[in-house]
Structures are given as C-alpha cells and as structure tokens.
Amino acid sequence: SNPPYVAEDDELLRALHAEPVAALAAGKDGLDAIEIIARDCGKILKPGGMLVFEHGSTQAANVEERLLRYAWIDIHCHNDYAGLPRVTAARKKD
C-alpha cells in the first residue's frame, strides 16, 4: 500500500499544484491512514498474509508502535535506495 502519510500542516503541501492534498496528508502526525490499515487490514488478509506499506522516513518507530498495538508480528522496516527507512512489512498474528 502507498497510503497518505504526510502531516496535514507540512509546509511542503502548500507547494503542490497538481496533487490533491487528500492523496498525501493523513492527520496531524501523518499517521491516520496507517492507523486504520494497522487496525483493520488483518481482517481481510488470508492466514499468513503480509501487509507492506510505504511511510515517511521519520515515521518507522511510530508505525511499528501502531502495528504492535494491533497484534502484528514479524515487523520489519526496509530502507529505500537512499538508505532511509521507508517501507514496513508485517504479518498478522494468527
């Protein structure tokens, strides 16, 4: 998944002209959409299914915290080509 993960007051959003803000911004800390995914996605995954999504490079710890809150296991954050933590994968505890 590539959910919105930018904080709604991020100055970079004002510079955008073609992208709809709703495609990028997700609440005060940028984690509203990720919270919903962490909470609800396990209900639709098959046993052993994996959740993988992109997030901001400064959000890895907060993302892991939310996944742990909703009983996800095998949580791993992966770096992008620039070496920044940008993609997290997890499995739902059976």
C-alpha positions in Angstrom: 0.0 0.0 0.0 1.0 3.6 -0.5 -1.3 5.4 1.9 -1.2 9.1 2.6 1.4 9.7 5.4 2.3 13.4 5.3 1.3 15.6 8.4 -1.6 17.9 7.4 0.4 21.0 8.4 3.6 20.1 6.5 4.8 23.1 4.6 5.6 21.0 1.5 1.9 20.5 0.9 1.4 24.2 0.1 3.9 24.0 -2.8 1.8 21.3 -4.6 -0.3 22.3 -7.5 -1.3 19.0 -9.2 -1.6 16.5 -6.3 -4.7 16.5 -4.2 -3.9 17.1 -0.6 -6.1 14.1 0.4 -3.8 11.8 -1.5 -0.8 12.8 0.7 -2.0 14.2 4.1 -3.3 12.0 6.9 -3.9 13.9 10.0 -1.8 15.8 12.5 1.1 13.4 12.5 0.5 11.9 9.1 -0.4 8.5 10.5 -4.2 8.5 10.4 -4.4 6.2 7.3 -1.7 3.9 8.7 -3.6 3.6 12.0 -6.7 2.5 10.0 -4.7 0.0 8.0 -3.0 -1.4 11.1 -6.3 -1.8 12.9 -8.5 -3.2 10.0 -6.3 -4.8 7.4 -5.8 -8.0 9.3 -9.5 -8.8 9.0 -9.2 -9.2 5.2 -5.8 -10.9 4.9 -5.6 -14.7 4.4 -3.7 -16.6 7.2 0.0 -15.9 6.8 -0.8 -12.9 4.6 1.6 -10.0 4.7 1.0 -6.3 5.0 3.5 -4.0 3.3 3.3 -0.2 3.0 5.3 2.9 2.5 5.6 5.7 5.1 7.7 8.7 5.8 11.4 8.3 6.7 10.9 9.6 10.2 7.8 7.5 11.0 9.2 4.0 11.3 9.1 3.8 15.1 5.6 5.2 15.2 4.5 2.8 12.5 5.9 -0.2 14.4 4.2 1.0 17.6 0.8 1.0 15.8 1.4 -2.4 14.3 2.3 -3.8 17.7 -0.8 -2.2 19.2 -2.9 -4.3 16.8 -1.1 -7.6 17.3 1.0 -7.6 14.1 4.2 -9.8 14.2 7.4 -10.1 12.2 7.5 -6.4 11.8 10.5 -5.2 9.6 11.3 -1.8 8.2 13.2 -1.7 5.0 15.3 1.1 3.7 14.8 2.8 0.3 17.7 3.3 -2.2 18.8 6.4 -0.3 19.2 4.3 2.9 16.1 5.8 4.6 13.6 3.7 6.5 10.5 3.9 4.2 8.7 0.6 3.9 7.4 -1.6 6.6 6.2 -5.2 6.3 4.3 -7.2 9.0 2.2 -10.4 9.4 -1.0 -10.6 11.4 -0.7 -12.9 14.5 -2.9 -16.0 13.9 
